[in-house]
Amino acid sequence: MSRPRALVWFRTDLRLSDNPALSAAARAHEVVPVFIYSPEEEGDAAPGAASRFWLHASLAKLTAALASRGLRLILRAGPALAALERLVAETGAQAVFWNRRYEPEIVARDTRVKDALTRRGLTAESHNGALLFEPWEVQTSAGKPYAVFSPFWRACLAKGVPPLPAPAPSFLSGPETWPQSLPLDAFGLQPTPDWASPFLRMFEPGEDGAHARLQRFLQGGLGHYAEGRDRPDLEGVSRLSPHLHFGELSPRAAFHAARQAGEAGAVAAPNAVKFTSELGWREFAHHLLFHFPATVHEPLNPAFTRFPWAEDERALGAWQKGKTGYPLVDAGMRELWQTGFMHNRVRMVVASFLVKHLLLPWQRGAAWFWDTLLDADLANNTLGWQWVAGCGADAAPFFRIFNPVMQADKFDPRGAYIRRFVPELAKLPDKWLARPWQAEPHVLRSAGVTLGTSYPHPLVDHAFARERALAAFAELKSSAPSPARP
Ligand code: FAD
């Protein structure tokens, strides 16, 4: 007797292994895998330009992986509900399985989809494929969501070790005749002209690329992660973020791989603990986004809605192009533009520069990151920007202002990172690399640097900018302070 049929709706879970929706469907059904491109109903979670490029490559890989198991990935355009209903009618499917997402518009859309499918008498089953802990599973003793990371992560870990990742289903079967699929190119995800292919020098989208990246990290960066993670000039981080965002690697797989490396003594335990706690920040970001969905646009601390932000398109443009005159900031912004990625330490420095040195709203920076990051993730990006701006959960206080010169001295001590992305300064001696405006004219001359011509003067003086930011913060505090919400 043939098995009943189910749709497996792939979203940001573009993998076969440790995919709970796929495994659940495969247990008793013939599987019809489907991906629906529907940016118009995804609101703030609709992918930016760099993410669309990744999505295209990842869908191509998933198509091939499913084909090797005898299945076809059916591509359809949204709206999602209409596309699913049509496919149900075409295939006779009795059930739809998917893994949950947590972005506000997607939660609302998925709720509508589940209701509608259930009303039609279909099984509509959602699973957790994206997080170690569901946002509603952990709460404070007062029954509230957490707003401070350490107790949040302690509470998560107190629930027990997350389940081990499951292998890909050992048995997968599909229908004999397949419904029509759009060609992948119909989604128009790849940019013209092609500015994104160079990103593939560093990244390999898809499940195999994710696992290869994880293995490389386990054998390299993880061994010195606790210290190396702050050094943009070294290979100290995993660069797993786009793979995790698109679900090519499950957080359970990353968590357990690091944990086992620590327990087996392959790496010193503090390195594994630090790495898994960074996965904890990812969990925290999703917890916050789920419980405080308005924070995508509004500060979690409502006092900051009155912050006297500036408007300065010229300064914003200089920041976006990596022409602020601060070499570490410029290196970071150019790394982003050239590679689709930016090291976390440098993300903090460039974000701080935008909101504190230039007094530009964090939302403008978040929007630029959204379009240019391969790992653009609504939860992590919102948390990151609000953390830097001092208005989010467990945020760095606004009055702590990064000095981009000292950050370079500390975290790029030989200047390898700056030299790579700001080559016009490469010949400067280490001592002046992060502060070219302080170098003697003959030093600049012999390095071939002409400030104002080959490299910009600083957009703003650090000491002046610091005082101005502190004054703006003092103004905010003196004008009827209101307590943080949670
Ligand atoms: P690793 O250090 O190897 O960490 C492993 C994984 O842990 C990461 O892949 C990521 O999933 C998670 N993680 C690490 N640090 C954080 C963090 N601070 N917050 C949340 N999760 C974390 N991360 C994104 O994935 N997407 C974004 O859009 C994003 N925007 C950011 C914006 C700003 C202003 C800041 C300061 C940080 C942002 N981050 C974002 C967090 C962090 O910078 C990246 O996750 C990290 O740099 C990715 O590199 P990695 O994979 O090598 O990290």
Residues whose N, C-alpha, C, O or C-beta is under 5 A from the ligand:
A	BS01	FAD	V237 S238 R239 L240 S241 L244 E278 L279 W281 R282 A285 M342 H343 N344 R347 M348 A351 D375 A376 D377 N380 N381 G384 W385
